Amino acid sequence: MRGVGQSPTVLKKEREGDFFMSKYVAEPFRIKMVEPIKMTTGEERLMKIKEADFNLFNLASEDVYIDLLTDSGTGAMSQEQWSAMFLGDEAYAGGRSYRKLIEAGRDVFNYDYIQPVHQGRAGEKILMPLLLKEGKFAVSNMHFDTTRAHVILAGGRPIDNVVPEGKLPNVRSKFKGNMDVERLEELIEEKGDKIGVIIQTITNNSAGGQPVSMKNMAEVYNIAKKYNIPLCIDAARFAENAFFIKRDEEGYRNTSIRDIVKEMFSYGDMFTMSAKKDFNVNMGGMLAIKDDKANSDLVQNIKASCINFEGFYTYGGLSGRELEAMSVGIYQGMEDSYLTYRIGQMEYLAARLDAAGVVYQSPVGGHGVYIDAKAMFPHIPYYEFPAQVLAIELYKEAGIRSCDIGSYMIGNDPDTNEQIESEFEFTRLAVPRQVYTQAHFDVMADALIAIKERASTIERGYKITWQPPILRHFQAKLDKI
Ligand SMILES: *Cc1c(COP(=O)(O)O)cnc(C)c1O
Protein backbone atom coordinates (compact mmCIF):
# COMPACT_ATOMS: atom_id res chain seq x y z
CA MET A 1 0.00 0.00 0.00
CA ARG A 2 1.23 3.40 -0.92
CA GLY A 3 0.99 6.43 1.30
CA VAL A 4 -0.04 9.87 0.17
CA GLY A 5 2.87 11.79 -1.30
CA GLN A 6 4.66 8.92 -3.01
CA SER A 7 4.77 9.13 -6.77
CA PRO A 8 1.49 7.65 -7.97
CA THR A 9 2.97 6.49 -11.25
CA VAL A 10 4.97 3.78 -9.48
CA LEU A 11 1.89 2.52 -7.73
CA LYS A 12 1.42 -1.23 -8.05
CA LYS A 13 -2.03 -2.57 -7.65
CA GLU A 14 -3.05 -5.56 -5.63
CA ARG A 15 -6.51 -6.08 -6.97
CA GLU A 16 -8.22 -9.32 -7.71
CA GLY A 17 -8.86 -10.00 -11.37
CA ASP A 18 -6.75 -9.11 -14.35
CA PHE A 19 -8.68 -6.22 -15.74
CA PHE A 20 -7.41 -3.25 -13.77
CA MET A 21 -4.73 -0.83 -14.73
CA SER A 22 -3.22 1.65 -12.33
CA LYS A 23 -0.40 3.28 -14.22
CA TYR A 24 -1.42 6.50 -15.91
CA VAL A 25 -1.84 5.82 -19.61
CA ALA A 26 0.02 8.56 -21.45
CA GLU A 27 -2.05 10.78 -23.70
CA PRO A 28 -2.26 9.57 -27.33
CA PHE A 29 -2.20 13.24 -28.45
CA ARG A 30 -0.29 16.44 -27.87
CA ILE A 31 -1.86 19.78 -27.03
CA LYS A 32 -1.90 22.67 -29.46
CA MET A 33 -4.36 25.07 -27.91
CA VAL A 34 -4.66 25.96 -24.22
CA GLU A 35 -7.27 27.62 -22.05
CA PRO A 36 -6.00 29.23 -18.84
CA ILE A 37 -7.63 28.27 -15.55
CA LYS A 38 -6.88 29.76 -12.17
CA MET A 39 -7.00 28.64 -8.57
CA THR A 40 -8.96 30.83 -6.18
CA THR A 41 -8.31 31.12 -2.44
CA GLY A 42 -10.28 29.10 0.09
CA GLU A 43 -11.84 32.31 1.36
CA GLU A 44 -12.99 33.31 -2.12
CA ARG A 45 -14.51 29.89 -2.67
CA LEU A 46 -16.46 30.02 0.59
CA MET A 47 -17.98 33.30 -0.53
CA LYS A 48 -18.70 32.06 -4.08
CA ILE A 49 -20.44 28.84 -3.02
CA LYS A 50 -22.61 30.77 -0.57
CA GLU A 51 -23.52 33.27 -3.28
CA ALA A 52 -24.41 30.26 -5.47
CA ASP A 53 -26.91 29.05 -2.81
CA PHE A 54 -24.74 25.94 -2.38
CA ASN A 55 -25.74 24.77 -5.85
CA LEU A 56 -22.67 24.12 -8.00
CA PHE A 57 -24.64 24.73 -11.19
CA ASN A 58 -24.88 28.37 -10.08
CA LEU A 59 -21.11 28.93 -10.01
CA ALA A 60 -19.41 30.97 -12.72
CA SER A 61 -17.00 28.65 -14.53
CA GLU A 62 -14.09 31.10 -14.01
CA ASP A 63 -14.44 30.42 -10.30
CA VAL A 64 -13.83 26.71 -10.86
CA TYR A 65 -10.31 25.27 -11.12
CA ILE A 66 -11.10 21.73 -12.32
CA ASP A 67 -14.57 21.38 -13.76
CA LEU A 68 -15.94 17.86 -13.33
CA LEU A 69 -19.59 18.82 -13.32
CA THR A 70 -20.13 16.77 -16.45
CA ASP A 71 -18.38 15.10 -19.36
CA SER A 72 -21.21 16.26 -21.59
CA GLY A 73 -20.11 18.61 -24.35
CA THR A 74 -17.04 19.64 -22.35
CA GLY A 75 -14.36 17.74 -24.29
CA ALA A 76 -11.56 19.06 -26.49
CA MET A 77 -12.26 18.31 -30.13
CA SER A 78 -9.62 17.00 -32.51
CA GLN A 79 -7.94 18.92 -35.32
CA GLU A 80 -9.95 16.79 -37.77
CA GLN A 81 -13.20 17.84 -36.13
CA TRP A 82 -12.25 21.53 -36.14
CA SER A 83 -11.22 21.42 -39.77
CA ALA A 84 -14.41 19.55 -40.75
CA MET A 85 -16.42 22.40 -39.27
CA PHE A 86 -15.27 24.69 -42.07
CA LEU A 87 -17.04 22.38 -44.52
CA GLY A 88 -20.42 22.79 -42.83
CA ASP A 89 -23.30 23.18 -45.26
CA GLU A 90 -25.71 25.57 -43.56
CA ALA A 91 -28.61 24.92 -45.96
CA TYR A 92 -31.97 24.82 -44.18
CA ALA A 93 -33.05 21.66 -46.00
CA GLY A 94 -31.25 18.75 -47.63
CA GLY A 95 -27.78 19.86 -46.50
CA ARG A 96 -24.64 17.99 -47.48
CA SER A 97 -23.50 17.85 -43.84
CA TYR A 98 -26.79 16.20 -42.89
CA ARG A 99 -26.36 13.49 -45.51
CA LYS A 100 -22.78 12.90 -44.42
CA LEU A 101 -23.89 12.36 -40.82
CA ILE A 102 -26.75 10.05 -41.80
CA GLU A 103 -24.34 7.98 -43.86
CA ALA A 104 -21.87 7.75 -40.97
CA GLY A 105 -24.68 6.91 -38.53
CA ARG A 106 -26.00 4.12 -40.75
CA ASP A 107 -22.50 2.81 -41.29
CA VAL A 108 -21.75 2.61 -37.57
CA PHE A 109 -25.14 1.69 -36.05
CA ASN A 110 -27.00 0.07 -38.94
CA TYR A 111 -30.33 1.82 -38.23
CA ASP A 112 -32.64 2.87 -41.05
CA TYR A 113 -33.92 6.22 -39.89
CA ILE A 114 -31.57 8.65 -38.19
CA GLN A 115 -32.71 11.99 -36.86
CA PRO A 116 -30.12 14.51 -35.67
CA VAL A 117 -31.28 16.47 -32.62
CA HIS A 118 -29.54 19.20 -30.69
CA GLN A 119 -28.82 16.99 -27.68
CA GLY A 120 -29.92 13.76 -26.02
CA ARG A 121 -32.92 15.14 -24.17
CA ALA A 122 -34.33 16.56 -27.40
CA GLY A 123 -34.52 13.01 -28.71
CA GLU A 124 -36.20 11.97 -25.46
CA LYS A 125 -38.66 14.82 -25.70
CA ILE A 126 -39.64 13.72 -29.21
CA LEU A 127 -39.73 9.97 -28.57
CA MET A 128 -41.20 9.46 -25.09
CA PRO A 129 -44.66 10.95 -25.81
CA LEU A 130 -44.87 8.61 -28.83
CA LEU A 131 -44.35 5.55 -26.60
CA LEU A 132 -45.84 6.54 -23.25
CA LYS A 133 -48.95 8.12 -21.81
CA GLU A 134 -50.76 8.27 -18.46
CA GLY A 135 -50.77 4.85 -16.80
CA LYS A 136 -47.77 3.52 -18.75
CA PHE A 137 -44.37 2.54 -17.40
CA ALA A 138 -40.82 2.69 -18.68
CA VAL A 139 -38.43 0.07 -17.31
CA SER A 140 -34.74 0.81 -17.51
CA ASN A 141 -31.53 -0.59 -16.09
CA MET A 142 -31.52 2.99 -14.73
CA HIS A 143 -33.03 6.16 -16.07
CA PHE A 144 -30.69 9.06 -16.49
CA ASP A 145 -32.15 12.22 -14.93
CA THR A 146 -33.39 13.80 -18.20
CA THR A 147 -34.78 10.45 -19.36
CA ARG A 148 -36.63 10.10 -16.06
CA ALA A 149 -37.98 13.63 -16.54
CA HIS A 150 -39.23 12.95 -20.08
CA VAL A 151 -40.88 9.69 -19.03
CA ILE A 152 -42.75 11.63 -16.33
CA LEU A 153 -43.52 14.59 -18.64
CA ALA A 154 -45.07 12.11 -21.11
CA GLY A 155 -47.38 10.91 -18.29
CA GLY A 156 -45.46 7.66 -17.67
CA ARG A 157 -43.68 6.36 -14.60
CA PRO A 158 -40.04 5.26 -14.57
CA ILE A 159 -38.98 1.96 -12.96
CA ASP A 160 -35.26 1.43 -12.35
CA ASN A 161 -34.14 -2.17 -12.58
CA VAL A 162 -30.40 -2.56 -12.31
CA VAL A 163 -28.80 -5.83 -11.14
CA PRO A 164 -28.44 -6.00 -7.33
CA GLU A 165 -24.63 -5.71 -7.38
CA GLY A 166 -25.02 -2.40 -9.23
CA LYS A 167 -26.26 -0.97 -5.96
CA LEU A 168 -23.26 -2.09 -3.92
CA PRO A 169 -20.31 0.29 -4.49
CA ASN A 170 -17.88 -2.00 -2.68
CA VAL A 171 -18.64 -5.09 -4.72
CA ARG A 172 -16.10 -5.18 -7.50
CA SER A 173 -17.78 -7.13 -10.26
CA LYS A 174 -18.00 -6.75 -14.00
CA PHE A 175 -20.94 -5.20 -15.83
CA LYS A 176 -22.67 -3.71 -12.82
CA GLY A 177 -24.79 -1.62 -15.20
CA ASN A 178 -26.78 -4.63 -16.42
CA MET A 179 -30.54 -4.87 -16.38
CA ASP A 180 -31.93 -7.37 -13.88
CA VAL A 181 -33.52 -9.72 -16.44
CA GLU A 182 -35.39 -11.90 -13.97
CA ARG A 183 -37.03 -8.89 -12.37
CA LEU A 184 -37.75 -7.48 -15.84
CA GLU A 185 -39.85 -10.52 -16.71
CA GLU A 186 -41.61 -10.30 -13.35
CA LEU A 187 -42.39 -6.64 -13.99
CA ILE A 188 -43.76 -7.49 -17.42
CA GLU A 189 -45.95 -10.28 -15.99
CA GLU A 190 -47.15 -7.88 -13.30
CA LYS A 191 -47.87 -4.82 -15.44
CA GLY A 192 -48.88 -6.53 -18.71
CA ASP A 193 -49.20 -4.14 -21.64
CA LYS A 194 -48.76 -1.14 -19.38
CA ILE A 195 -45.04 -1.17 -20.12
CA GLY A 196 -44.60 1.24 -23.01
CA VAL A 197 -40.86 0.97 -23.44
CA ILE A 198 -37.79 -0.79 -22.11
CA ILE A 199 -34.74 1.47 -21.94
CA GLN A 200 -31.26 -0.02 -21.89
CA THR A 201 -28.83 2.73 -20.85
CA ILE A 202 -25.24 2.17 -22.03
CA THR A 203 -23.16 2.80 -20.09
CA ASN A 204 -25.41 3.00 -17.04
CA ASN A 205 -24.72 6.61 -16.08
CA SER A 206 -26.72 6.82 -12.86
CA ALA A 207 -25.14 3.58 -11.58
CA GLY A 208 -21.67 5.06 -12.00
CA GLY A 209 -21.00 4.78 -15.73
CA GLN A 210 -21.09 1.02 -15.28
CA PRO A 211 -21.07 -1.00 -18.49
CA VAL A 212 -23.75 -3.37 -19.77
CA SER A 213 -22.58 -6.69 -21.19
CA MET A 214 -23.39 -7.92 -24.67
CA LYS A 215 -25.04 -10.94 -23.09
CA ASN A 216 -27.35 -8.70 -21.08
CA MET A 217 -28.17 -6.58 -24.13
CA ALA A 218 -29.09 -9.72 -26.08
CA GLU A 219 -31.18 -11.15 -23.21
CA VAL A 220 -33.12 -7.94 -22.72
CA TYR A 221 -33.72 -7.71 -26.46
CA ASN A 222 -35.09 -11.25 -26.54
CA ILE A 223 -37.44 -10.51 -23.67
CA ALA A 224 -38.61 -7.32 -25.39
CA LYS A 225 -39.28 -9.33 -28.58
CA LYS A 226 -41.08 -12.09 -26.67
CA TYR A 227 -43.53 -9.59 -25.16
CA ASN A 228 -43.54 -7.22 -28.12
CA ILE A 229 -42.36 -4.18 -26.15
CA PRO A 230 -40.23 -1.54 -27.91
CA LEU A 231 -36.62 -1.51 -26.75
CA CYS A 232 -34.86 1.84 -26.78
CA ILE A 233 -31.11 2.09 -26.20
CA ASP A 234 -30.06 5.24 -24.34
CA ALA A 235 -26.74 5.22 -26.11
CA ALA A 236 -24.76 8.23 -24.85
CA ARG A 237 -21.61 6.24 -23.98
CA PHE A 238 -21.78 3.47 -26.55
CA ALA A 239 -18.04 3.55 -27.33
CA GLU A 240 -16.97 3.33 -23.69
CA ASN A 241 -19.43 0.46 -23.24
CA ALA A 242 -17.91 -1.31 -26.25
CA PHE A 243 -14.44 -0.87 -24.74
CA PHE A 244 -15.52 -2.65 -21.54
CA ILE A 245 -17.07 -5.50 -23.54
CA LYS A 246 -13.83 -5.90 -25.46
CA ARG A 247 -11.74 -5.82 -22.28
CA ASP A 248 -13.91 -7.77 -19.87
CA GLU A 249 -16.45 -9.96 -21.65
CA GLU A 250 -15.67 -13.51 -22.63
CA GLY A 251 -15.16 -13.87 -26.36
CA TYR A 252 -14.68 -10.25 -27.42
CA ARG A 253 -10.99 -9.58 -26.82
CA ASN A 254 -10.16 -9.95 -30.51
CA THR A 255 -13.29 -8.26 -31.85
CA SER A 256 -12.90 -4.69 -33.06
CA ILE A 257 -14.73 -1.87 -31.29
CA ARG A 258 -16.56 -1.18 -34.56
CA ASP A 259 -17.90 -4.74 -34.71
CA ILE A 260 -18.80 -4.72 -31.02
CA VAL A 261 -20.75 -1.48 -31.53
CA LYS A 262 -22.64 -2.99 -34.47
CA GLU A 263 -23.61 -6.02 -32.44
CA MET A 264 -24.63 -3.91 -29.43
CA PHE A 265 -26.99 -1.82 -31.56
CA SER A 266 -28.50 -4.92 -33.15
CA TYR A 267 -30.12 -5.49 -29.73
CA GLY A 268 -32.47 -2.53 -29.91
CA ASP A 269 -35.39 -1.17 -31.94
CA MET A 270 -34.46 2.47 -31.55
CA PHE A 271 -31.99 4.66 -29.74
CA THR A 272 -31.68 8.13 -28.31
CA MET A 273 -28.19 9.51 -27.93
CA SER A 274 -26.43 12.50 -26.52
CA ALA A 275 -23.56 13.01 -28.97
CA LYS A 276 -21.99 15.32 -26.38
CA LYS A 277 -20.51 12.22 -24.80
CA ASP A 278 -18.87 9.65 -27.08
CA PHE A 279 -18.93 11.63 -30.34
CA ASN A 280 -16.91 14.17 -28.38
CA VAL A 281 -18.70 17.24 -29.71
CA ASN A 282 -19.77 20.30 -27.78
CA MET A 283 -23.36 20.01 -28.99
CA GLY A 284 -25.38 17.31 -30.74
CA GLY A 285 -27.60 14.28 -30.43
CA MET A 286 -29.31 11.53 -32.38
CA LEU A 287 -32.57 9.65 -32.44
CA ALA A 288 -32.75 6.52 -34.60
CA ILE A 289 -35.27 3.85 -35.56
CA LYS A 290 -34.24 0.47 -36.86
CA ASP A 291 -36.96 -0.25 -39.36
CA ASP A 292 -38.54 2.70 -41.08
CA LYS A 293 -40.92 0.58 -43.10
CA ALA A 294 -42.51 -1.33 -40.23
CA ASN A 295 -42.67 1.81 -38.12
CA SER A 296 -43.40 4.43 -40.72
CA ASP A 297 -46.02 6.08 -38.50
CA LEU A 298 -43.42 6.42 -35.79
CA VAL A 299 -40.91 7.94 -38.21
CA GLN A 300 -43.51 10.37 -39.56
CA ASN A 301 -44.38 11.42 -36.02
CA ILE A 302 -40.71 11.88 -35.17
CA LYS A 303 -40.19 14.12 -38.21
CA ALA A 304 -43.28 16.18 -37.36
CA SER A 305 -42.28 16.57 -33.74
CA CYS A 306 -38.73 17.45 -34.73
CA ILE A 307 -39.99 20.18 -37.04
CA ASN A 308 -42.13 21.57 -34.20
CA PHE A 309 -39.52 21.51 -31.46
CA GLU A 310 -36.05 21.25 -32.98
CA GLY A 311 -36.09 22.54 -36.53
CA PHE A 312 -36.38 20.98 -39.96
CA TYR A 313 -35.49 17.29 -39.85
CA THR A 314 -32.35 17.69 -41.95
CA TYR A 315 -30.68 19.83 -39.31
CA GLY A 316 -32.54 18.98 -36.08
CA GLY A 317 -31.59 22.10 -34.15
CA LEU A 318 -27.91 21.94 -35.13
CA SER A 319 -25.81 24.01 -37.48
CA GLY A 320 -24.22 22.32 -40.50
CA ARG A 321 -20.79 22.71 -38.90
CA GLU A 322 -21.92 20.86 -35.78
CA LEU A 323 -23.23 18.01 -37.96
CA GLU A 324 -19.76 17.87 -39.56
CA ALA A 325 -18.00 17.62 -36.18
CA MET A 326 -20.33 14.75 -35.25
CA SER A 327 -19.54 12.88 -38.49
CA VAL A 328 -15.85 12.86 -37.53
CA GLY A 329 -16.31 12.30 -33.80
CA ILE A 330 -18.48 9.23 -34.31
CA TYR A 331 -15.39 7.39 -35.64
CA GLN A 332 -12.67 8.98 -33.48
CA GLY A 333 -14.57 8.19 -30.29
CA MET A 334 -14.20 4.48 -31.09
CA GLU A 335 -10.40 4.46 -31.50
CA ASP A 336 -8.62 1.92 -29.27
CA SER A 337 -5.76 4.20 -28.22
CA TYR A 338 -8.17 6.93 -27.21
CA LEU A 339 -10.46 4.61 -25.22
CA THR A 340 -7.51 2.95 -23.48
CA TYR A 341 -6.21 6.35 -22.40
CA ARG A 342 -9.64 7.57 -21.34
CA ILE A 343 -10.58 4.59 -19.18
CA GLY A 344 -6.98 4.64 -17.91
CA GLN A 345 -7.57 8.08 -16.38
CA MET A 346 -10.45 6.71 -14.30
CA GLU A 347 -8.37 3.71 -13.27
CA TYR A 348 -5.53 5.97 -12.18
CA LEU A 349 -7.73 8.07 -9.91
CA ALA A 350 -9.38 4.91 -8.58
CA ALA A 351 -6.01 3.41 -7.72
CA ARG A 352 -5.07 6.47 -5.67
CA LEU A 353 -8.42 6.31 -3.86
CA ASP A 354 -7.94 2.61 -3.13
CA ALA A 355 -4.64 3.36 -1.49
CA ALA A 356 -6.33 5.93 0.76
CA GLY A 357 -9.48 3.94 1.51
CA VAL A 358 -11.86 6.35 -0.20
CA VAL A 359 -14.89 4.30 -1.29
CA TYR A 360 -16.25 4.69 -4.84
CA GLN A 361 -18.42 2.72 -7.22
CA SER A 362 -15.97 0.02 -8.19
CA PRO A 363 -14.65 -1.00 -10.55
CA VAL A 364 -14.68 2.48 -12.08
CA GLY A 365 -16.91 3.06 -15.05
CA GLY A 366 -16.20 4.87 -18.26
CA HIS A 367 -16.66 8.57 -17.79
CA GLY A 368 -16.01 9.41 -14.20
CA VAL A 369 -15.41 8.31 -10.67
CA TYR A 370 -18.43 8.12 -8.41
CA ILE A 371 -17.47 8.64 -4.79
CA ASP A 372 -19.66 6.91 -2.21
CA ALA A 373 -20.68 9.86 -0.03
CA LYS A 374 -22.69 7.54 2.23
CA ALA A 375 -19.42 5.86 3.17
CA MET A 376 -17.65 9.20 3.58
CA PHE A 377 -20.43 10.72 5.74
CA PRO A 378 -22.30 7.80 7.32
CA HIS A 379 -23.76 10.17 9.91
CA ILE A 380 -25.52 12.43 7.38
CA PRO A 381 -28.99 11.13 6.35
CA TYR A 382 -30.21 11.04 2.74
CA TYR A 383 -32.55 13.98 3.30
CA GLU A 384 -29.55 16.13 4.17
CA PHE A 385 -27.90 15.13 0.87
CA PRO A 386 -24.49 13.66 1.73
CA ALA A 387 -23.38 13.60 -1.92
CA GLN A 388 -24.14 17.29 -2.24
CA VAL A 389 -22.18 17.85 0.99
CA LEU A 390 -19.14 16.18 -0.58
CA ALA A 391 -19.55 18.16 -3.82
CA ILE A 392 -19.54 21.40 -1.82
CA GLU A 393 -16.52 20.28 0.23
CA LEU A 394 -14.59 19.43 -2.96
CA TYR A 395 -15.19 22.92 -4.23
CA LYS A 396 -14.16 24.46 -0.93
CA GLU A 397 -11.07 22.25 -0.73
CA ALA A 398 -9.61 22.61 -4.23
CA GLY A 399 -11.96 24.50 -6.54
CA ILE A 400 -13.21 21.23 -8.04
CA ARG A 401 -16.76 21.21 -9.34
CA SER A 402 -18.57 17.87 -9.20
CA CYS A 403 -22.20 16.95 -8.74
CA ASP A 404 -24.63 14.95 -6.64
CA ILE A 405 -26.00 11.73 -8.14
CA GLY A 406 -28.11 10.81 -5.14
CA SER A 407 -31.20 11.86 -3.22
CA TYR A 408 -30.64 15.53 -3.99
CA MET A 409 -30.69 14.78 -7.73
CA ILE A 410 -33.47 12.20 -7.70
CA GLY A 411 -35.92 14.65 -6.10
CA ASN A 412 -39.46 14.09 -4.92
CA ASP A 413 -41.93 11.36 -5.81
CA PRO A 414 -44.18 12.80 -8.57
CA ASP A 415 -47.26 11.29 -6.91
CA THR A 416 -46.69 11.89 -3.19
CA ASN A 417 -44.24 14.81 -3.40
CA GLU A 418 -42.12 13.12 -0.71
CA GLN A 419 -38.33 13.11 -0.93
CA ILE A 420 -37.24 9.82 -2.51
CA GLU A 421 -34.37 7.98 -0.83
CA SER A 422 -31.91 7.24 -3.62
CA GLU A 423 -30.28 3.81 -3.92
CA PHE A 424 -26.93 5.61 -3.89
CA GLU A 425 -25.44 8.79 -2.59
CA PHE A 426 -22.73 9.36 -5.19
CA THR A 427 -20.68 12.46 -5.79
CA ARG A 428 -19.79 12.23 -9.44
CA LEU A 429 -16.44 13.41 -10.75
CA ALA A 430 -17.21 13.34 -14.45
CA VAL A 431 -14.13 13.66 -16.61
CA PRO A 432 -14.22 15.83 -19.76
CA ARG A 433 -12.57 14.20 -22.77
CA GLN A 434 -8.95 15.10 -23.59
CA VAL A 435 -8.95 18.09 -21.24
CA TYR A 436 -7.18 17.33 -17.93
CA THR A 437 -3.73 15.86 -17.30
CA GLN A 438 -2.22 13.52 -14.73
CA ALA A 439 -1.36 16.41 -12.40
CA HIS A 440 -5.01 17.46 -12.36
CA PHE A 441 -5.92 13.92 -11.33
CA ASP A 442 -3.52 14.18 -8.42
CA VAL A 443 -5.24 17.40 -7.31
CA MET A 444 -8.54 15.49 -7.33
CA ALA A 445 -7.13 12.58 -5.34
CA ASP A 446 -5.39 14.82 -2.79
CA ALA A 447 -8.58 16.82 -2.24
CA LEU A 448 -10.69 13.71 -1.67
CA ILE A 449 -8.15 12.31 0.75
CA ALA A 450 -8.02 15.57 2.70
CA ILE A 451 -11.82 15.65 2.97
CA LYS A 452 -11.93 12.04 4.10
CA GLU A 453 -9.54 12.92 6.92
CA ARG A 454 -11.84 15.63 8.28
CA ALA A 455 -15.16 13.98 7.32
CA SER A 456 -16.34 13.38 10.88
CA THR A 457 -16.07 17.11 11.68
CA ILE A 458 -18.71 17.87 9.04
CA GLU A 459 -21.76 17.13 11.14
CA ARG A 460 -24.80 18.19 9.18
CA GLY A 461 -25.92 18.50 5.58
CA TYR A 462 -28.13 20.91 3.65
CA LYS A 463 -31.79 21.75 3.30
CA ILE A 464 -33.56 22.97 0.17
CA THR A 465 -34.97 26.47 0.49
CA TRP A 466 -36.43 26.66 -3.02
CA GLN A 467 -36.94 24.10 -5.81
CA PRO A 468 -38.64 23.76 -9.20
CA PRO A 469 -41.00 20.78 -9.66
CA ILE A 470 -38.81 18.73 -12.02
CA LEU A 471 -35.02 18.36 -12.57
CA ARG A 472 -34.64 20.40 -9.43
CA HIS A 473 -30.93 19.82 -8.88
CA PHE A 474 -30.04 22.18 -11.72
CA GLN A 475 -31.74 25.15 -10.11
CA ALA A 476 -32.61 24.51 -6.46
CA LYS A 477 -31.33 26.76 -3.67
CA LEU A 478 -29.87 25.23 -0.55
CA ASP A 479 -28.73 26.29 2.85
CA LYS A 480 -26.69 24.77 5.65
CA ILE A 481 -28.61 23.07 8.42
C1 LIG B 1 -26.30 13.02 -21.09
C2 LIG B 1 -27.28 11.93 -21.10
C3 LIG B 1 -28.59 12.13 -21.58
C4 LIG B 1 -29.12 13.47 -21.98
O1 LIG B 1 -28.38 14.07 -22.97
P1 LIG B 1 -28.17 15.65 -23.07
O2 LIG B 1 -27.31 15.79 -24.28
O3 LIG B 1 -27.56 16.12 -21.83
O4 LIG B 1 -29.52 16.26 -23.29
C5 LIG B 1 -29.44 11.03 -21.60
N1 LIG B 1 -29.03 9.83 -21.17
C6 LIG B 1 -27.80 9.61 -20.70
C7 LIG B 1 -27.41 8.26 -20.24
C8 LIG B 1 -26.90 10.66 -20.64
O5 LIG B 1 -25.69 10.44 -20.14
The ligand as an SDF file (V2000), in Angstrom:
LIG
                    3D

 15 15  0  0  0  0  0  0  0  0999 V2000
  -26.3030   13.0230  -21.0910 C   0  0  0  0  0  0  0  0  0  0  0  0
  -27.2820   11.9310  -21.0970 C   0  0  0  0  0  0  0  0  0  0  0  0
  -28.5930   12.1330  -21.5760 C   0  0  0  0  0  0  0  0  0  0  0  0
  -29.1210   13.4710  -21.9820 C   0  0  0  0  0  0  0  0  0  0  0  0
  -28.3760   14.0670  -22.9740 O   0  0  0  0  0  0  0  0  0  0  0  0
  -28.1740   15.6490  -23.0720 P   0  0  0  0  0  0  0  0  0  0  0  0
  -27.3080   15.7850  -24.2810 O   0  0  0  0  0  0  0  0  0  0  0  0
  -27.5590   16.1220  -21.8310 O   0  0  0  0  0  0  0  0  0  0  0  0
  -29.5220   16.2580  -23.2870 O   0  0  0  0  0  0  0  0  0  0  0  0
  -29.4370   11.0330  -21.6040 C   0  0  0  0  0  0  0  0  0  0  0  0
  -29.0330    9.8340  -21.1680 N   0  0  0  0  0  0  0  0  0  0  0  0
  -27.7980    9.6150  -20.7010 C   0  0  0  0  0  0  0  0  0  0  0  0
  -27.4120    8.2580  -20.2410 C   0  0  0  0  0  0  0  0  0  0  0  0
  -26.8970   10.6630  -20.6390 C   0  0  0  0  0  0  0  0  0  0  0  0
  -25.6860   10.4440  -20.1360 O   0  0  0  0  0  0  0  0  0  0  0  0
  1  2  1  0
  2  3  1  0
  2 14  2  0
  3  4  1  0
  3 10  2  0
  4  5  1  0
  5  6  1  0
  6  7  2  0
  6  8  1  0
  6  9  1  0
 10 11  1  0
 11 12  2  0
 12 13  1  0
 12 14  1  0
 14 15  1  0
M  END
$$$$
